[in-house]
């Protein structure tokens, strides 16, 4: 399954300005492309919302060979409730640790050389204070599961991921499609996986010719790509078309800055002495 790729994780964000500062100035990512939409996405990319929204792709390099973040912003919504589903993204970057210290962004050392920090909205990131071992500093995405063995069957046997590590005692496993790609870590938890309104989505690509076979397999197994087992949303797209769609836009950063400058919703709500809506 080396032809399949891990692409991005989708985050809902309530404060675009603070979020842009975190990804650009703390993590050191680039704005790869930015788009504004007048109505909700038919594929629910922005969640169950029908109004105006924007999508910003950020990463350490082109989407062809880097795992990136998709930041979805729904105008008028200021925050989302976190569940226990998303457990963090781990990346290796001594520069990010240095940036966080310089900007006095909160850091907490949770293991030797590993620092926990949070993006606006409360999403956890783990920064390893070292140079990346590969061209992409993003190492893994960690998601909670209620039954590790059932989840391994889904991700490995059905979706074709290779199991790189498995620890029954710690109830964790590391999977991926290729050695040099961002990995998926599954962490078993006690009780149910709760998504709340901040739930995200992880995206992968596969050759276009495999999409229909994948869809048929899911139907035969009575599974859904968007909501498997613990309800984690998964998206598979055709690799060829996505490479064309996801080309880096040199104007991306300016488009985001212009959109933020035009967005006066924070000032309007403040003047009305009202909080923005919760997602």
C-alpha positions as a Markdown table, in Angstrom:
| # | Residue | x | y | z |
|---|---|---|---|---|
| 1 | Unk | 0.0 | 0.0 | 0.0 |
| 2 | Unk | 3.0 | 2.3 | -0.5 |
| 3 | Unk | 1.0 | 4.2 | -3.1 |
| 4 | Unk | -1.4 | 5.4 | -0.4 |
| 5 | Unk | -0.5 | 8.6 | 1.4 |
| 6 | Unk | -1.4 | 10.3 | 4.7 |
| 7 | Unk | -2.5 | 13.9 | 3.7 |
| 8 | Unk | -3.8 | 16.1 | 6.5 |
| 9 | Unk | -5.8 | 16.5 | 9.7 |
| 10 | Unk | -8.8 | 18.9 | 9.7 |
| 11 | Unk | -9.1 | 21.2 | 12.7 |
| 12 | Unk | -12.0 | 23.6 | 13.4 |
| 13 | Unk | -10.7 | 26.9 | 14.6 |
| 14 | Unk | -12.5 | 29.8 | 16.4 |
| 15 | Unk | -9.8 | 32.4 | 16.3 |
| 16 | Unk | -8.0 | 32.6 | 12.9 |
| 17 | Unk | -5.6 | 35.3 | 14.0 |
| 18 | Unk | -4.3 | 33.5 | 17.0 |
| 19 | Unk | -4.3 | 30.2 | 15.1 |
| 20 | Unk | -2.3 | 31.7 | 12.3 |
| 21 | Unk | 0.3 | 33.0 | 14.8 |
| 22 | Unk | 0.7 | 29.5 | 16.3 |
| 23 | Unk | 1.2 | 27.6 | 13.1 |
| 24 | Unk | 3.3 | 30.3 | 11.4 |
| 25 | Unk | 5.3 | 31.8 | 14.2 |
| 26 | Unk | 5.5 | 29.0 | 16.8 |
| 27 | Unk | 5.6 | 25.8 | 14.7 |
| 28 | Unk | 7.2 | 27.5 | 11.7 |
| 29 | Unk | 4.8 | 26.2 | 9.1 |
| 30 | Unk | 4.0 | 27.9 | 5.8 |
| 31 | Unk | 0.5 | 28.9 | 4.5 |
| 32 | Unk | 0.2 | 26.6 | 1.5 |
| 33 | Unk | -3.2 | 27.8 | 0.2 |
| 34 | Unk | -6.2 | 29.6 | 1.4 |
| 35 | Unk | -9.8 | 29.6 | 0.2 |
| 36 | Unk | -13.0 | 31.4 | 1.2 |
| 37 | Unk | -16.5 | 29.9 | 0.7 |
| 38 | Unk | -19.9 | 31.5 | 0.9 |
| 39 | Unk | -21.8 | 28.4 | 1.9 |
| 40 | Unk | -21.1 | 25.1 | 3.7 |
| 41 | Unk | -19.2 | 22.2 | 2.1 |
| 42 | Unk | -21.2 | 19.4 | 0.7 |
| 43 | Unk | -18.7 | 16.9 | 2.1 |
| 44 | Unk | -19.0 | 18.6 | 5.5 |
| 45 | Unk | -15.4 | 19.7 | 5.4 |
| 46 | Unk | -16.2 | 22.6 | 7.7 |
| 47 | Unk | -18.5 | 20.5 | 10.0 |
| 48 | Unk | -22.3 | 20.6 | 10.1 |
| 49 | Unk | -22.5 | 24.3 | 9.2 |
| 50 | Unk | -24.2 | 26.0 | 6.2 |
| 51 | Unk | -22.7 | 29.5 | 6.4 |
| 52 | Unk | -19.6 | 31.3 | 5.2 |
| 53 | Unk | -16.3 | 29.6 | 6.0 |
| 54 | Unk | -12.7 | 29.4 | 5.0 |
| 55 | Unk | -10.1 | 26.7 | 4.6 |
| 56 | Unk | -6.4 | 27.2 | 5.1 |
| 57 | Unk | -3.8 | 24.5 | 4.5 |
| 58 | Unk | -0.6 | 24.9 | 6.6 |
| 59 | Unk | 2.5 | 22.7 | 6.6 |
| 60 | Unk | 6.3 | 22.5 | 6.5 |
| 61 | Unk | 6.3 | 22.0 | 2.8 |
| 62 | Unk | 4.3 | 21.0 | -0.3 |
| 63 | Unk | 1.3 | 18.7 | 0.3 |
| 64 | Unk | 2.8 | 16.2 | -2.2 |
| 65 | Unk | 5.3 | 15.0 | 0.4 |
| 66 | Unk | 4.3 | 16.6 | 3.7 |
| 67 | Unk | 1.5 | 15.9 | 6.2 |
| 68 | Unk | -0.3 | 19.2 | 6.8 |
| 69 | Unk | -3.1 | 20.7 | 8.8 |
| 70 | Unk | -6.4 | 22.0 | 7.3 |
| 71 | Unk | -7.8 | 24.8 | 9.4 |
| 72 | Unk | -11.5 | 25.4 | 8.9 |
| 73 | Unk | -13.0 | 28.6 | 10.2 |
| 74 | Unk | -16.7 | 29.2 | 10.4 |
| 75 | Unk | -17.6 | 32.8 | 10.5 |
| 76 | Unk | -19.5 | 33.8 | 13.6 |
| 77 | Unk | -18.4 | 30.7 | 15.6 |
| 78 | Unk | -15.9 | 31.5 | 18.3 |
| 79 | Unk | -15.1 | 28.1 | 19.9 |
| 80 | Unk | -15.7 | 24.4 | 19.8 |
| 81 | Unk | -16.1 | 21.9 | 22.6 |
| 82 | Unk | -13.2 | 19.4 | 22.8 |
| 83 | Unk | -13.8 | 15.7 | 23.2 |
| 84 | Unk | -11.2 | 13.0 | 24.1 |
| 85 | Unk | -10.9 | 11.7 | 20.5 |
| 86 | Unk | -7.9 | 13.7 | 19.3 |
| 87 | Unk | -4.9 | 13.2 | 21.5 |
| 88 | Unk | -2.2 | 15.2 | 19.7 |
| 89 | Unk | 0.2 | 15.6 | 16.8 |
| 90 | Unk | 3.9 | 14.9 | 17.4 |
| 91 | Unk | 6.6 | 16.7 | 15.4 |
| 92 | Unk | 10.4 | 16.9 | 15.6 |
| 93 | Unk | 11.6 | 20.5 | 15.5 |
| 94 | Unk | 14.1 | 22.2 | 17.8 |
| 95 | Unk | 13.2 | 25.4 | 15.9 |
| 96 | Unk | 9.6 | 25.1 | 17.1 |
| 97 | Unk | 10.7 | 24.7 | 20.7 |
| 98 | Unk | 13.0 | 27.7 | 20.3 |
| 99 | Unk | 10.2 | 29.8 | 18.7 |
| 100 | Unk | 7.8 | 28.9 | 21.5 |
| 101 | Unk | 10.3 | 29.9 | 24.2 |
| 102 | Unk | 11.1 | 33.2 | 22.4 |
| 103 | Unk | 7.4 | 34.0 | 22.0 |
| 104 | Unk | 6.6 | 32.8 | 25.6 |
| 105 | Unk | 4.1 | 30.4 | 24.2 |
| 106 | Unk | 3.3 | 27.9 | 27.1 |
| 107 | Unk | 5.4 | 24.7 | 27.0 |
| 108 | Unk | 5.4 | 21.8 | 29.4 |
| 109 | Unk | 8.1 | 19.2 | 29.3 |
| 110 | Unk | 6.4 | 15.8 | 29.5 |
| 111 | Unk | 9.4 | 13.6 | 28.8 |
| 112 | Unk | 13.1 | 14.3 | 28.3 |
| 113 | Unk | 13.3 | 16.6 | 25.3 |
| 114 | Unk | 9.5 | 16.4 | 24.6 |
| 115 | Unk | 7.3 | 19.4 | 25.2 |
| 116 | Unk | 3.5 | 19.6 | 25.2 |
| 117 | Unk | 1.9 | 22.8 | 23.9 |
| 118 | Unk | -1.6 | 23.7 | 22.7 |
| 119 | Unk | -2.8 | 25.4 | 19.6 |
| 120 | Unk | -5.7 | 27.9 | 20.1 |
| 121 | Unk | -8.8 | 25.9 | 20.8 |
| 122 | Unk | -6.9 | 23.5 | 23.0 |
| 123 | Unk | -5.5 | 21.0 | 20.4 |
| 124 | Unk | -2.4 | 19.3 | 21.8 |
| 125 | Unk | 1.0 | 19.2 | 20.0 |
| 126 | Unk | 4.1 | 17.4 | 21.2 |
| 127 | Unk | 7.4 | 19.1 | 20.1 |
| 128 | Unk | 10.5 | 16.9 | 20.2 |
| 129 | Unk | 13.5 | 19.2 | 20.7 |
| 130 | Unk | 15.6 | 17.7 | 17.9 |
| 131 | Unk | 16.1 | 17.9 | 14.2 |
| 132 | Unk | 13.5 | 16.0 | 12.1 |
| 133 | Unk | 14.7 | 12.5 | 11.1 |
| 134 | Unk | 13.0 | 12.9 | 7.7 |
| 135 | Unk | 12.1 | 15.8 | 5.4 |
| 136 | Unk | 8.8 | 16.3 | 7.1 |
| 137 | Unk | 8.9 | 17.1 | 10.8 |
| 138 | Unk | 5.4 | 15.9 | 11.4 |
| 139 | Unk | 5.9 | 12.4 | 12.8 |
| 140 | Unk | 2.5 | 11.1 | 14.0 |
| 141 | Unk | -1.2 | 11.9 | 14.7 |
| 142 | Unk | -2.6 | 10.2 | 17.9 |
| 143 | Unk | -6.3 | 9.2 | 18.1 |
| 144 | Unk | -8.1 | 7.6 | 21.0 |
| 145 | Unk | -9.8 | 4.2 | 20.5 |
| 146 | Unk | -12.1 | 2.2 | 22.8 |
| 147 | Unk | -11.0 | -1.2 | 21.4 |
| 148 | Unk | -7.4 | -1.4 | 20.1 |
| 149 | Unk | -7.8 | -4.9 | 18.5 |
| 150 | Unk | -10.9 | -4.0 | 16.6 |
| 151 | Unk | -9.3 | -0.7 | 15.5 |
| 152 | Unk | -6.2 | -2.5 | 14.3 |
| 153 | Unk | -8.4 | -4.9 | 12.3 |
| 154 | Unk | -10.1 | -1.9 | 10.7 |
| 155 | Unk | -7.0 | 0.2 | 9.9 |
| 156 | Unk | -4.6 | -2.6 | 9.0 |
| 157 | Unk | -6.7 | -5.4 | 7.5 |
| 158 | Unk | -9.4 | -3.3 | 5.8 |
| 159 | Unk | -7.5 | -0.1 | 5.0 |
| 160 | Unk | -4.1 | -1.7 | 4.4 |
| 161 | Unk | -1.9 | 0.1 | 6.9 |
| 162 | Unk | 1.3 | -1.5 | 8.0 |
| 163 | Unk | 1.6 | -2.0 | 11.8 |
| 164 | Unk | 5.0 | -0.6 | 12.8 |
| 165 | Unk | 4.6 | -0.9 | 16.6 |
| 166 | Unk | 2.2 | -2.6 | 18.9 |
| 167 | Unk | 2.2 | -2.5 | 22.7 |
| 168 | Unk | -0.6 | -4.5 | 24.4 |
| 169 | Unk | 0.4 | -3.4 | 27.8 |
| 170 | Unk | 0.2 | 0.3 | 27.0 |
| 171 | Unk | -2.7 | -0.2 | 24.6 |
| 172 | Unk | -1.1 | 1.6 | 21.7 |
| 173 | Unk | -0.1 | 0.9 | 18.2 |
| 174 | Unk | 1.7 | 2.8 | 15.4 |
| 175 | Unk | 0.6 | 2.4 | 11.8 |
| 176 | Unk | 1.4 | 3.9 | 8.4 |
| 177 | Unk | 1.5 | 3.5 | 4.7 |
| 178 | Unk | 5.2 | 4.1 | 4.2 |
| 179 | Unk | 8.3 | 4.6 | 6.4 |
| 180 | Unk | 8.8 | 8.2 | 5.4 |
| 181 | Unk | 5.2 | 9.3 | 6.0 |
| 182 | Unk | 3.4 | 10.7 | 9.0 |
| 183 | Unk | 2.2 | 7.8 | 11.1 |
| 184 | Unk | -1.2 | 7.1 | 12.8 |
| 185 | Unk | -1.0 | 6.2 | 16.5 |
| 186 | Unk | -3.9 | 4.5 | 18.1 |
| 187 | Unk | -4.2 | 4.9 | 21.9 |
| 188 | Unk | -6.6 | 2.7 | 23.8 |
| 189 | Unk | -8.6 | 4.5 | 26.5 |
| 190 | Unk | -11.1 | 3.4 | 29.1 |
| 191 | Unk | -14.7 | 4.2 | 28.2 |
| 192 | Unk | -16.2 | 5.6 | 25.1 |
| 193 | Unk | -14.5 | 7.9 | 22.6 |
| 194 | Unk | -16.2 | 11.3 | 22.7 |
| 195 | Unk | -15.9 | 13.7 | 19.8 |
| 196 | Unk | -17.9 | 16.7 | 20.9 |
| 197 | Unk | -18.2 | 19.6 | 18.4 |
| 198 | Unk | -14.4 | 20.0 | 17.8 |
| 199 | Unk | -14.2 | 16.7 | 16.1 |
| 200 | Unk | -11.7 | 16.6 | 13.2 |
| 201 | Unk | -11.0 | 14.4 | 10.2 |
| 202 | Unk | -8.0 | 12.6 | 8.9 |
| 203 | Unk | -7.4 | 12.4 | 5.2 |
| 204 | Unk | -5.5 | 9.9 | 2.9 |
| 205 | Unk | -5.1 | 9.5 | -0.8 |
| 206 | Unk | -4.9 | 6.4 | -3.0 |
| 207 | Unk | -4.7 | 5.9 | -6.7 |
| 208 | Unk | -8.0 | 6.8 | -8.4 |
| 209 | Unk | -8.5 | 3.2 | -9.6 |
| 210 | Unk | -8.5 | 1.9 | -5.9 |
| 211 | Unk | -11.4 | 4.2 | -4.7 |
| 212 | Unk | -14.2 | 2.1 | -6.0 |
| 213 | Unk | -12.6 | -1.2 | -4.7 |
| 214 | Unk | -12.2 | 0.5 | -1.3 |
| 215 | Unk | -15.8 | 1.6 | -1.3 |
| 216 | Unk | -17.0 | -1.9 | -2.2 |
| 217 | Unk | -14.9 | -3.4 | 0.6 |
| 218 | Unk | -16.4 | -1.1 | 3.1 |
| 219 | Unk | -19.9 | -2.0 | 2.0 |
| 220 | Unk | -19.2 | -5.7 | 2.2 |
| 221 | Unk | -17.8 | -5.3 | 5.7 |
| 222 | Unk | -20.8 | -3.0 | 6.7 |
| 223 | Unk | -18.3 | -0.2 | 7.5 |
| 224 | Unk | -18.2 | 3.5 | 6.6 |
| 225 | Unk | -15.2 | 5.5 | 5.7 |
| 226 | Unk | -16.4 | 8.6 | 7.5 |
| 227 | Unk | -17.4 | 7.0 | 10.7 |
| 228 | Unk | -15.6 | 3.7 | 11.5 |
| 229 | Unk | -15.8 | 2.1 | 15.0 |
| 230 | Unk | -15.2 | 5.0 | 17.4 |
| 231 | Unk | -16.6 | 7.6 | 14.9 |
| 232 | Unk | -13.3 | 9.1 | 13.7 |
| 233 | Unk | -14.0 | 10.7 | 10.4 |
| 234 | Unk | -11.8 | 9.4 | 7.6 |
| 235 | Unk | -11.6 | 10.8 | 4.0 |
| 236 | Unk | -10.0 | 9.0 | 1.1 |
| 237 | Unk | -9.4 | 11.0 | -2.2 |
| 238 | Unk | -8.0 | 10.1 | -5.6 |
| 239 | Unk | -4.3 | 10.8 | -5.5 |
| 240 | Unk | -3.9 | 12.0 | -9.0 |
| 241 | Unk | -6.6 | 14.7 | -8.8 |
| 242 | Unk | -5.6 | 15.7 | -5.3 |
| 243 | Unk | -2.0 | 16.4 | -6.3 |
| 244 | Unk | -3.3 | 18.8 | -8.9 |
| 245 | Unk | -5.8 | 20.4 | -6.5 |
| 246 | Unk | -3.3 | 20.8 | -3.7 |
| 247 | Unk | -0.5 | 22.7 | -5.5 |
| 248 | Unk | 1.0 | 25.4 | -3.3 |
| 249 | Unk | -0.4 | 28.9 | -3.9 |
| 250 | Unk | 2.4 | 31.5 | -3.5 |
| 251 | Unk | -0.4 | 34.0 | -2.7 |
| 252 | Unk | -1.8 | 31.8 | 0.1 |
| 253 | Unk | -0.4 | 33.8 | 3.0 |
| 254 | Unk | -1.5 | 37.1 | 1.6 |
| 255 | Unk | -5.0 | 35.7 | 0.9 |
| 256 | Unk | -5.3 | 34.6 | 4.5 |
| 257 | Unk | -4.0 | 37.9 | 5.9 |
| 258 | Unk | -6.4 | 39.8 | 3.6 |
| 259 | Unk | -9.4 | 37.7 | 4.8 |
| 260 | Unk | -8.5 | 38.2 | 8.4 |
| 261 | Unk | -8.2 | 42.0 | 7.9 |
| 262 | Unk | -11.7 | 42.1 | 6.3 |
| 263 | Unk | -13.3 | 39.9 | 9.0 |
| 264 | Unk | -14.7 | 42.4 | 11.5 |
| 265 | Unk | -16.8 | 39.8 | 13.4 |
| 266 | Unk | -14.7 | 40.0 | 16.6 |
| 267 | Unk | -15.2 | 43.8 | 16.7 |
| 268 | Unk | -18.9 | 43.5 | 16.0 |
| 269 | Unk | -19.5 | 41.0 | 18.8 |
| 270 | Unk | -17.4 | 43.1 | 21.2 |
| 271 | Unk | -19.3 | 46.2 | 20.4 |
| 272 | Unk | -22.6 | 44.4 | 21.0 |
| 273 | Unk | -21.2 | 43.0 | 24.2 |
| 274 | Unk | -22.0 | 39.5 | 23.0 |
| 275 | Unk | -19.9 | 36.4 | 22.7 |
| 276 | Unk | -19.5 | 34.5 | 19.5 |
| 277 | Unk | -21.5 | 31.4 | 19.1 |
| 278 | Unk | -20.2 | 28.1 | 20.3 |
| 279 | Unk | -19.9 | 25.3 | 17.7 |
